[in-house]
Amino acid sequence: MSVDKLAYYPGCPSEATALDQDISTKAVFKALGVELVEVEDWNCCGAAEAEDPKLVYALNARNLAIAEKDGLDIVTPCSICYYNLARTNNALKADEKLRAEMAEIDPSLSYNGTVTPKHILDVLMNDIGVDELKSKIVKKVEVKVAPYYGCYIGRPLGTAFDDPDDPVLMDQLIELIGGENVPFDYMKTKCCGGPLMMTRADIAFEMARKVLETAKNAGADCVALACPLCGMMLDAKQPDVEKALGIKIGMPVVYITQLLGLALGIDPKSLALGKNTVDTKVILGKVV
Amino acid sequence: MPIKTWELDSNFKNEILNEAGGEHLTACYQCSTCTLGCPITEIVPSYNPRKIIQMSLLGMRNEVLSNPDLWICAICQTCTARCPQDVVVGDVLAAIRRIAEKEEEAGNLKIESPRPLFEKAFLHTVEKYGRLYDIGLALEYYPKREGGTVSGIKAMMNDYKDFGMRMAFRGKMGPLGGHGLLKGVLPSKIKKTDVMKKIFEKVEGK
């Protein structure tokens, strides 16, 4: 399936802490000829902090309804936003009463279930597809990568778009751009600890350490990921993890759109590669 | 721990079954797959979702609701994905947490974990602005967690001073790197905040 226009749901971190992901996503989709139309006046999906499913449904019904008016499927670069959009879509599609309940909260929450929410990794690999990507790739990014999927790409079952224990889409993308995947199987789908960062930093830091040190020990030049909360925990908080645990890691962490962008010939600045916390110069030296 | 049968609350499982996400609780046959794959159990060995479910089924209401481990689930969905009985383990735990929060609001329980304070502070910014506002969240959460404004701000600075500087120098917050002088410093407010207010009023019953 080819795709030329999608509604874009950036998610809250896109405006500050994950600016690099937002900038690189827009640059990559532009280079691929896919127009992203930002969901007008979008609101927060509730992230992991809205624990009441009804609240998640209401918050996301509004975003889905806005995209539905434009007749577009939604793409988001955030795994948690994706999970919340997708499970809301599933619940509302299956339950007329729930749809009526949403519309009763406010007419702008009236949603008929015609939008398909997607994660950028899914769109890149399954909708745009390997052949199309191949035809646009002009450079080889010869880095050793630890492909990190985190939580919501392969699970839970109702919203996942890759295998829960052995996901492959990011691995394939890395190979496509000329990179090499280091052995990382056990860690690929482990949680980064992000949701516990503010309430149990001790546990969260230990979870992040495991991911980062496993990548380092496997010989990776960088960790690749596709979620701004993983980015926050593994990149932006990496110096805090090092300080708290008294260790040195120094593992560059990049978004998949930053790596793909390099292969598409986009200059590093337009991919916001200077905004990652851990220096990413080692990657730039391996683009040929 | 000894089970005091005369203290069991046989209705507790029904309370959970009636909460959204708790519907499949009784399908659990105690295989422990949830716990064996849990990344939290790897770090905190006492953490045992299987046990929390069994105690809930037995009606050990007080022990379950006052269990500090309720609040360290990272909602990673590994347990849910692997459960052979389709118990939505993550959602069951969330349902139990909501019951605990109601008990605390009714004055029957004191939750030691700061997690409810954090989640409330997060959602307050969403209710007010339509989007997460990190600094607003922190300014509500830390003073409440520390039980005072001064100690709260001190704890916040301790956790986020270096982080804030990094974000500023990378041009992710503040004047550097374009996207506005006060990017990330002031809240990003949506136009339809009235709809947010309605959502929280009607869903959360506020």
Interface residues (C-beta under 8 A of the other chain):
Chain A: C12 P13 E15 A16 T17 L19 D20 D41 W42 N43 C44 G46 A47 A48 E49 A50 E51 D52 P53 K54 L55 A58 L59 R62 E104 I105 D106 S108 L109 C151 Y152 G154 R155 P156 L157 A160 P164 T189 K190 C191 G193 G194 P195 L196 M198 T199 R200 A201 I203 A204 E206 M207 A236 K237 P239 D240 K243 G274 K275 N276 T277
Chain B: A20 G21 P39 I40 I43 V44 W71 I72 A74 I75 C76 Q77 T78 T80 A81 R82 V88 G90 D91 A94 R97 R98 S113 P114 R115 F118 E119 F122 L123 V126 G130 R131 L132 D134 Y141 D159 D162 F163 R166 M167 R170 G171 K172 M173 G177 H179 K183 G184 S188 I190 K191 K192 V195 M196 K198 I199 F200 K202 V203 E204
